[in-house]
Amino acid sequence: MGSRKGIVLTIAIAISVLGMLLSAVLIRPAIAAPPAVAALAASDSPLLQPAPAQPLHSYDYFGKVLSPAEARQLVEEKGLNPDDPVSYQRVGAVEVTSDLLAQGRDIFFNRDVGDMFGLQKVFGFQNGVLRILPEYILAVLRQGMQPTDNLKIFPLRRIQVGDRTLFPAIPVNTGFDLKRHGVRIQTLGDLVQSFLPIGLKLSGDITCAVCHANLSPKGNLLEGVPNGDLNVPLFIALAPNSAAGFARLNFNPLDPIYQGNGKTIIDSHDNRVKLPDPDKFERAFDSAVLDVPQGNFESSPDRVNNSTQIPSVFTFQSGPFGMDGGFAVGPFGGLSSINNAVHSSEVNLLAAAQRSEERLGIDREVYLGVVLQNAADRGIRLPSGDPVKPSEWLRKVAPELTTAELEDQIPAPGSGEYPSLQPSLFTNNGLVFTPNTGVKSDIASGPFLFANNAMSAWQNNLLPPANLTPQNQQALASGAVERGAKLFEKANCTSCHIAPFYADNKIHSITEIGGNPARAKSRLGINKFLVPSKLYAFNTPVPPPADAEVLDVPTAGISETPTTLPIGLLPDGGYKTLSLRGIAFSAPYLHDGGVAVGKDALAFDADRSFTVAKPKRLGLSGTRAKGQPVDPASSLRALVDRQLRSQVVAANKSDVALVNSNLDGTGHEFYVDSEAGYTAQEQSDLVDFMLALDDNPGQF
């Protein structure tokens, strides 16, 4: 708690000293909106019609959208009273209401992600933020409270992070987004909040919005747009015990190169094992984390380097979810499953020790020992003296599971008992994020699975923002978008990217779609451990009573059996078809973000043919890895032009850090270029069409 008070105190002092100096800036009137642009006539092309959101008062039934009449019939078929709202919850149907959408948005933007015991006391995320707090405050003041979608800090002293050094006065991208507040700042509380970026709380905790919201050039909030320049690797590496997440990268803690002053522990077989030197291991892990470019993150504890870029969350009819499509079952067609993972398996460091020997080849006690020996909170570090079993030490310093790694998480029915839970298609670690019922201070409190389902309903209600660039306006007015739509059909892009959602709801095997296989295979290791997916009825209070109703999660048509991975993933892995909605806001492209081209990298002739003018701006190596912006139009050209793609891939493969991270931009070799018989103008029209796929593609 002391460090949390430190954040509050430091910011409060800065505000009190500088508040009067800032007042002239803060009370300036808001910037006037630009003149309205004359509307263009709506297109009648079926490919340019707006995609709907999930209708209000419809019901989700494990991914199926039911009308009120269909939901009523379902309840009657189950032998329940259709006039009782609880009956719908008992069968697993979720009504989409205005209240639920508002609650889902509130949770998405304001509810902490993860168990605070693991994220703060073990990992030390807040401690990492504190390392750059003075620089952060000065950067905010330097902004003059004007909006930015990438706050830059200037180190005040040398800061060593892994094998990298942040030097004084050399700018560092954070990727943090600061909104413009202007005259809306009326209280000290408003002023304090104005110092914080979207998704970061004063306590040092984070919310979903830190990754999945962005700002327009004028500072308007873009909900659901990925924060593609967020410097995730930096904030992970700044934490004092980031190596607690070692299982997310290819690290063997018992490799002799890490030996030194590590503690000796007793493993699961009563053998004495010497852990890695905490300083050596931390430094090596931080260095590997910093190999990952901005906008990418690593969420799968499979000991494979396979980070992905942050996705958009315009989710309606765009499942399955996750880059490999592994989140495919449960409410909202797997969306509640991936929301659950964000709050549990992707961030729960300690629960990942379950079955670590079978899944990772690392003894459970060794796993826990590595995680705990350098914990941010010294009081929970492994003790000096005689060796201990780390699992026994953990329960000594944190005897209550519900205030440690099982904070706001409970075992799914049928998964067994913690710490030996079995995964299912719904939950990778056997746990379900579902805070206790009746806690008024917690916006995520409710009956079983309420928070996940509320966020899913809200995400399904999101539409991509309008593409208001002059380029899109010109493309629509000139007919380029209409021509591109016809070309999209001619090139058979519609076989997978089906309007109006521009997805086919399928996983394509790695042999079909190609690409770097590292992420495609990330879930294969759990296949032999899967148990049938079960959930408590959605009216069940938390903690659930012993006689709580249990629902079998439907898997027909999704997987061959309830205990095998979704169709398309077996035997070698695969990738889902990504929706193209809002693609203008989600560059770079493919699961790894490897198809990246920087601004002004290409020079165009009058016929729209191009040459590479600046080769050093190709690939992640020339863009995100150097903190440089990615150009959506040029990156889309690299997606559909094989010659340009080959140069982008070559640039990625020339970067050792990207090679180590399995980020190369390969795969999806479907081209619309001269070798396929298309002109440069046709390729340009196709790119213009894809960039127009916003909330209303046929209009500006």
ZAMARGU-4260 file (C-alpha; in steps of 0.2 Angstrom, whole numbers, plus 5000, padded with zeros to 4 digits):
<rodrens>
0) 5000/5000/5000 | 5015/5012/5003 | 5019/5013/4984 | 5001/5017/4980 | 5001/5031/4993
5) 5017/5037/4985 | 5009/5039/4968 | 4994/5049/4975 | 5006/5060/4985 | 5018/5063/4971
10) 5004/5068/4959 | 4995/5078/4972 | 5011/5088/4975 | 5014/5091/4957 | 4996/5097/4954
15) 4996/5108/4969 | 5012/5117/4964 | 5008/5118/4946 | 4989/5120/4946 | 4989/5139/4946
20) 5002/5139/4932 | 4991/5127/4922 | 4975/5136/4925 | 4977/5147/4909 | 4979/5132/4899
25) 4965/5122/4907 | 4951/5134/4905 | 4954/5137/4887 | 4938/5134/4877 | 4937/5117/4868
30) 4943/5118/4850 | 4929/5121/4838 | 4924/5106/4827 | 4929/5107/4809 | 4916/5113/4796
35) 4905/5099/4791 | 4909/5090/4775 | 4896/5088/4762 | 4888/5071/4762 | 4891/5059/4747
40) 4877/5049/4740 | 4875/5032/4748 | 4881/5017/4739 | 4870/5003/4733 | 4884/4991/4733
45) 4880/4976/4744 | 4899/4977/4750 | 4897/4995/4755 | 4882/4993/4767 | 4884/4996/4786
50) 4886/4981/4797 | 4873/4980/4811 | 4877/4979/4830 | 4868/4966/4840 | 4850/4972/4842
55) 4844/4978/4858 | 4833/4966/4867 | 4839/4951/4857 | 4847/4937/4867 | 4863/4928/4865
60) 4862/4910/4867 | 4880/4903/4867 | 4884/4913/4851 | 4867/4912/4843 | 4857/4928/4841
65) 4839/4925/4846 | 4824/4936/4844 | 4813/4938/4860 | 4801/4926/4852 | 4814/4913/4849
70) 4821/4915/4866 | 4804/4913/4874 | 4802/4897/4863 | 4819/4891/4870 | 4814/4893/4888
75) 4797/4885/4885 | 4806/4870/4877 | 4817/4869/4893 | 4801/4867/4903 | 4803/4884/4911
80) 4791/4899/4913 | 4795/4912/4899 | 4787/4926/4909 | 4800/4924/4923 | 4816/4934/4918
85) 4826/4921/4928 | 4821/4907/4917 | 4832/4915/4903 | 4847/4916/4914 | 4844/4898/4919
90) 4846/4891/4902 | 4861/4902/4897 | 4852/4916/4887 | 4858/4934/4890 | 4846/4948/4885
95) 4855/4963/4877 | 4848/4979/4886 | 4853/4997/4887 | 4858/4994/4905 | 4869/4979/4901
100) 4878/4989/4888 | 4881/5003/4900 | 4888/4991/4913 | 4899/4982/4901 | 4907/4999/4895
105) 4910/5004/4913 | 4918/4988/4917 | 4929/4988/4901 | 4935/5006/4904 | 4936/5006/4923
110) 4938/4989/4931 | 4955/4982/4935 | 4962/4968/4925 | 4969/4953/4934 | 4972/4948/4952
115) 4981/4962/4961 | 4991/4949/4972 | 5000/4943/4956 | 5000/4959/4946 | 5006/4970/4960
120) 5013/4961/4974 | 5022/4947/4964 | 5025/4955/4947 | 5026/4973/4953 | 5018/4982/4938
125) 5015/4998/4949 | 5033/4998/4954 | 5038/4998/4936 | 5027/5013/4933 | 5035/5022/4948
130) 5052/5021/4940 | 5047/5033/4927 | 5034/5043/4937 | 5044/5060/4937 | 5046/5059/4918
135) 5028/5055/4916 | 5022/5070/4926 | 5034/5081/4916 | 5028/5074/4900 | 5010/5077/4904
140) 5014/5095/4909 | 5023/5098/4893 | 5008/5093/4884 | 4999/5107/4891 | 4984/5095/4894
145) 4982/5094/4875 | 4977/5077/4868 | 4990/5064/4862 | 4989/5046/4856 | 5007/5043/4861
150) 5014/5052/4876 | 5033/5054/4875 | 5044/5054/4891 | 5061/5061/4892 | 5072/5052/4905
155) 5079/5063/4918 | 5094/5050/4921 | 5100/5034/4914 | 5087/5020/4916 | 5094/5002/4914
160) 5080/4990/4908 | 5087/4973/4903 | 5101/4975/4891 | 5094/4992/4885 | 5098/5009/4892
165) 5086/5024/4892 | 5097/5039/4890 | 5093/5057/4897 | 5084/5069/4886 | 5081/5055/4872
170) 5062/5053/4870 | 5054/5037/4874 | 5037/5032/4867 | 5024/5026/4880 | 5009/5024/4868
175) 4999/5031/4882 | 4984/5041/4876 | 4979/5057/4885 | 4962/5065/4881 | 4958/5083/4880
180) 4948/5090/4895 | 4948/5109/4893 | 4934/5117/4902 | 4927/5101/4909 | 4940/5101/4923
185) 4931/5109/4937 | 4937/5100/4953 | 4953/5094/4960 | 4947/5076/4956 | 4945/5080/4938
190) 4962/5088/4937 | 4970/5072/4945 | 4961/5061/4933 | 4967/5072/4918 | 4985/5067/4922
195) 4981/5049/4919 | 4980/5040/4902 | 4966/5030/4896 | 4966/5013/4905 | 4978/5017/4919
200) 4971/5020/4936 | 4979/5031/4950 | 4983/5015/4959 | 4994/5009/4945 | 4981/4996/4940
205) 4976/4994/4922 | 4959/4991/4913 | 4954/4984/4896 | 4954/5001/4888 | 4973/5004/4890
210) 4975/4992/4875 | 4958/4994/4866 | 4954/5012/4865 | 4963/5026/4856 | 4961/5044/4851
215) 4958/5053/4834 | 4970/5066/4829 | 4958/5079/4837 | 4958/5070/4853 | 4941/5061/4852
220) 4939/5044/4860 | 4939/5030/4848 | 4931/5015/4858 | 4937/4998/4852 | 4951/5004/4841
225) 4968/4996/4846 | 4981/5006/4855 | 4993/5000/4842 | 5008/5010/4848 | 5006/5005/4867
230) 5024/5001/4873 | 5018/4985/4881 | 5036/4978/4882 | 5043/4993/4891 | 5030/4993/4905
235) 5032/4974/4907 | 5051/4976/4908 | 5051/4990/4920 | 5043/4979/4933 | 5055/4972/4946
240) 5049/4954/4944 | 5044/4954/4926 | 5052/4937/4925 | 5038/4930/4935 | 5030/4929/4917
245) 5044/4918/4911 | 5032/4905/4904 | 5026/4917/4891 | 5043/4916/4882 | 5055/4903/4878
250) 5064/4902/4894 | 5071/4887/4904 | 5074/4894/4922 | 5085/4879/4925 | 5097/4882/4911
255) 5115/4883/4919 | 5118/4900/4911 | 5106/4908/4924 | 5114/4899/4939 | 5121/4910/4953
260) 5113/4917/4969 | 5096/4908/4967 | 5087/4900/4982 | 5087/4882/4984 | 5069/4874/4985
265) 5061/4857/4987 | 5052/4852/4972 | 5037/4841/4970 | 5047/4825/4971 | 5056/4830/4987
270) 5072/4834/4977 | 5083/4850/4981 | 5083/4861/4966 | 5093/4877/4965 | 5083/4891/4956
275) 5091/4904/4944 | 5100/4919/4950 | 5086/4932/4951 | 5096/4946/4944 | 5103/4936/4929
280) 5086/4929/4925 | 5077/4945/4927 | 5090/4954/4916 | 5089/4941/4902 | 5070/4940/4902
285) 5068/4959/4902 | 5080/4959/4887 | 5069/4946/4878 | 5053/4956/4882 | 5061/4972/4874
290) 5064/4962/4858 | 5045/4963/4855 | 5039/4979/4846 | 5027/4992/4852 | 5009/4987/4850
295) 5012/4968/4852 | 5009/4958/4868 | 5012/4940/4874 | 4998/4932/4883 | 5000/4913/4881
300) 5010/4904/4895 | 5017/4890/4883 | 5036/4894/4883 | 5035/4899/4865 | 5039/4917/4858
305) 5023/4920/4849 | 5017/4938/4853 | 5002/4945/4843 | 4997/4963/4840 | 4983/4971/4850
310) 4967/4968/4841 | 4952/4979/4838 | 4936/4974/4847 | 4922/4976/4834 | 4916/4959/4838
315) 4898/4956/4832 | 4898/4941/4821 | 4917/4941/4820 | 4921/4925/4830 | 4929/4914/4835
320) 4941/4925/4845 | 4960/4926/4848 | 4971/4926/4833 | 4971/4907/4832 | 4952/4906/4835
325) 4954/4896/4850 | 4941/4905/4860 | 4925/4898/4851 | 4913/4892/4864 | 4902/4899/4877
330) 4891/4915/4878 | 4893/4927/4863 | 4902/4914/4853 | 4918/4913/4863 | 4919/4932/4866
335) 4915/4930/4885 | 4928/4916/4885 | 4942/4928/4879 | 4936/4941/4891 | 4938/4928/4904
340) 4955/4924/4899 | 4960/4943/4899 | 4956/4943/4917 | 4962/4926/4922 | 4973/4914/4912
345) 4982/4928/4902 | 4988/4937/4918 | 4986/4925/4932 | 5005/4921/4935 | 5002/4909/4950
350) 4988/4899/4943 | 4999/4895/4928 | 5009/4883/4940 | 4994/4871/4938 | 5000/4856/4928
355) 5016/4865/4923 | 5026/4849/4923 | 5014/4841/4910 | 5011/4857/4900 | 5028/4866/4901
360) 5040/4853/4907 | 5044/4863/4923 | 5040/4856/4940 | 5026/4865/4949 | 5037/4869/4964
365) 5051/4876/4953 | 5038/4886/4943 | 5032/4894/4959 | 5049/4896/4966 | 5055/4906/4951
370) 5039/4917/4952 | 5041/4921/4971 | 5060/4922/4974 | 5061/4940/4967 | 5043/4945/4971
375) 5040/4964/4972 | 5033/4963/4989 | 5048/4957/4999 | 5037/4949/5012 | 5031/4935/5001
380) 5048/4931/4994 | 5055/4914/4998 | 5063/4914/5015 | 5081/4912/5019 | 5087/4897/5029
385) 5082/4879/5025 | 5074/4875/5008 | 5055/4875/5007 | 5042/4870/4995 | 5036/4886/4987
390) 5018/4880/4987 | 5018/4878/5006 | 5027/4895/5008 | 5014/4903/4997 | 5000/4897/5007
395) 5009/4903/5023 | 5011/4921/5017 | 4994/4921/5007 | 4983/4909/5016 | 4967/4915/5008
400) 4966/4910/4990 | 4952/4923/4987 | 4964/4938/4991 | 4978/4930/4982 | 4978/4921/4965
405) 4960/4917/4965 | 4954/4935/4968 | 4938/4937/4959 | 4940/4920/4951 | 4932/4903/4954
410) 4934/4885/4947 | 4923/4881/4933 | 4911/4867/4937 | 4918/4850/4931 | 4936/4857/4931
415) 4941/4849/4947 | 4949/4857/4963 | 4962/4871/4963 | 4977/4869/4961 | 4974/4854/4950
420) 4961/4861/4938 | 4958/4855/4921 | 4956/4867/4906 | 4941/4867/4894 | 4937/4875/4878
425) 4930/4889/4889 | 4944/4892/4901 | 4962/4888/4898 | 4966/4887/4917 | 4950/4880/4924
430) 4946/4897/4932 | 4932/4909/4928 | 4933/4928/4932 | 4917/4932/4941 | 4917/4943/4956
435) 4907/4940/4971 | 4888/4944/4970 | 4882/4959/4980 | 4898/4969/4982 | 4891/4987/4979
440) 4909/4994/4978 | 4913/4983/4963 | 4906/4988/4946 | 4909/4970/4940 | 4899/4962/4954
445) 4884/4952/4949 | 4878/4934/4946 | 4889/4921/4938 | 4898/4927/4923 | 4890/4944/4923
450) 4905/4955/4920 | 4911/4944/4905 | 4894/4944/4897 | 4891/4963/4900 | 4908/4967/4892
455) 4904/4955/4877 | 4887/4963/4875 | 4895/4980/4874 | 4909/4975/4862 | 4895/4967/4851
460) 4887/4984/4851 | 4903/4993/4845 | 4905/5000/4827 | 4921/5005/4819 | 4923/5024/4819
465) 4921/5034/4803 | 4936/5036/4792 | 4936/5055/4791 | 4953/5056/4782 | 4954/5067/4766
470) 4960/5052/4757 | 4944/5042/4761 | 4933/5057/4756 | 4942/5058/4739 | 4942/5039/4736
475) 4923/5039/4739 | 4920/5054/4728 | 4931/5047/4713 | 4922/5030/4713 | 4938/5021/4718
480) 4929/5013/4733 | 4915/5007/4722 | 4928/5000/4709 | 4938/4992/4723 | 4922/4983/4730
485) 4920/4975/4713 | 4938/4970/4712 | 4936/4963/4730 | 4923/4951/4723 | 4933/4948/4707
490) 4948/4943/4716 | 4938/4931/4727 | 4942/4940/4743 | 4923/4937/4748 | 4926/4918/4749
495) 4933/4922/4767 | 4929/4940/4770 | 4910/4940/4768 | 4900/4956/4769 | 4894/4965/4780
500) 4906/4958/4794 | 4920/4953/4782 | 4924/4937/4791 | 4919/4919/4788 | 4919/4913/4807
505) 4932/4899/4803 | 4949/4894/4808 | 4960/4890/4793 | 4974/4877/4796 | 4992/4883/4795
510) 4994/4872/4780 | 4981/4882/4771 | 4984/4900/4777 | 5003/4899/4779 | 5012/4911/4791
515) 5024/4909/4805 | 5017/4893/4815 | 5022/4899/4832 | 5005/4907/4837 | 4995/4895/4827
520) 5001/4880/4838 | 5000/4890/4855 | 4985/4880/4861 | 4989/4863/4855 | 4997/4858/4871
525) 4981/4859/4881 | 4971/4847/4869 | 4975/4831/4879 | 4970/4839/4895 | 4953/4846/4890
530) 4937/4842/4900 | 4919/4846/4894 | 4915/4865/4896 | 4902/4868/4909 | 4896/4884/4917
535) 4885/4888/4931 | 4867/4895/4926 | 4868/4914/4924 | 4857/4918/4939 | 4869/4909/4951
540) 4876/4920/4965 | 4895/4920/4968 | 4901/4911/4978 | 4890/4897/4970 | 4880/4886/4982
545) 4883/4868/4982 | 4867/4864/4973 | 4869/4877/4959 | 4863/4873/4942 | 4876/4868/4929
550) 4875/4871/4910 | 4883/4861/4897 | 4891/4873/4885 | 4887/4868/4867 | 4901/4863/4856
555) 4892/4855/4841 | 4899/4862/4824 | 4914/4870/4834 | 4924/4855/4838 | 4924/4837/4834
560) 4920/4833/4852 | 4918/4843/4868 | 4936/4839/4873 | 4945/4843/4857 | 4951/4860/4851
565) 4940/4869/4838 | 4940/4863/4820 | 4954/4870/4810 | 4967/4870/4825 | 4971/4851/4824
570) 4983/4844/4821 | 4995/4858/4817 | 4987/4874/4822 | 4979/4888/4812 | 4973/4906/4812
575) 4956/4913/4811 | 4949/4924/4798 | 4951/4942/4804 | 4937/4954/4801 | 4941/4969/4790
580) 4929/4981/4798 | 4939/4996/4804 | 4955/4990/4796 | 4960/5008/4793 | 4962/5009/4812
585) 4971/4993/4815 | 4988/4994/4805 | 4999/4984/4804 | 4992/4968/4797 | 4991/4949/4800
590) 4991/4941/4817 | 5009/4947/4821 | 5008/4964/4814 | 5022/4959/4803 | 5015/4967/4787
595) 5020/4985/4791 | 5026/4999/4780 | 5030/5017/4787 | 5024/5034/4781 | 5032/5040/4765
600) 5041/5023/4762 | 5033/5022/4745 | 5033/5034/4730 | 5019/5034/4718 | 5018/5038/4700
605) 5002/5045/4691 | 4996/5027/4686 | 4997/5022/4705 | 5012/5011/4702 | 5025/5013/4716
610) 5043/5011/4721 | 5051/5009/4738 | 5058/5026/4742 | 5063/5023/4759 | 5068/5004/4762
615) 5072/5008/4780 | 5054/5010/4784 | 5049/4993/4779 | 5043/4980/4791 | 5041/4980/4810
620) 5060/4983/4810 | 5058/5000/4801 | 5042/5005/4810 | 5036/4998/4827 | 5052/4992/4833
625) 5059/5009/4831 | 5044/5018/4838 | 5039/5024/4821 | 5021/5025/4815 | 5014/5013/4802
630) 5004/5019/4787 | 4988/5009/4784 | 4987/5012/4765 | 5005/5007/4762 | 5004/4992/4773
635) 4988/4986/4764 | 4998/4987/4748 | 5011/4976/4756 | 4997/4963/4761 | 4991/4961/4743
640) 5007/4965/4733 | 5020/4950/4733 | 5035/4960/4728 | 5032/4973/4742 | 5028/4959/4754
645) 5044/4950/4750 | 5054/4966/4755 | 5044/4968/4771 | 5047/4950/4776 | 5065/4952/4772
650) 5066/4967/4782 | 5058/4958/4797 | 5069/4943/4795 | 5085/4953/4795 | 5081/4959/4813
655) 5087/4946/4825 | 5075/4952/4839 | 5060/4950/4827 | 5066/4933/4822 | 5068/4928/4840
660) 5050/4934/4843 | 5043/4924/4828 | 5037/4940/4820 | 5039/4940/4801 | 5024/4945/4792
665) 5022/4929/4782 | 5006/4920/4777 | 4990/4924/4769 | 4998/4924/4751 | 4983/4930/4741
670) 4989/4944/4730 | 4981/4957/4719 | 4996/4963/4709 | 5003/4963/4692 | 5008/4944/4693
675) 4990/4940/4696 | 4984/4951/4681 | 4979/4967/4690 | 4985/4984/4686 | 4992/4996/4699
680) 4976/5007/4698 | 4966/4992/4702 | 4977/4987/4717 | 4975/5005/4723 | 4956/5004/4721
685) 4956/4988/4731 | 4966/4997/4745 | 4954/5012/4745 | 4939/5000/4747 | 4947/4991/4762
690) 4951/5008/4770 | 4933/5013/4768 | 4926/4998/4778 | 4921/5009/4793 | 4904/5012/4802
695) 4896/5016/4785 | 4907/5011/4771 | 4898/5019/4757 | 4897/5036/4764 | 4908/5050/4771
</rodrens>
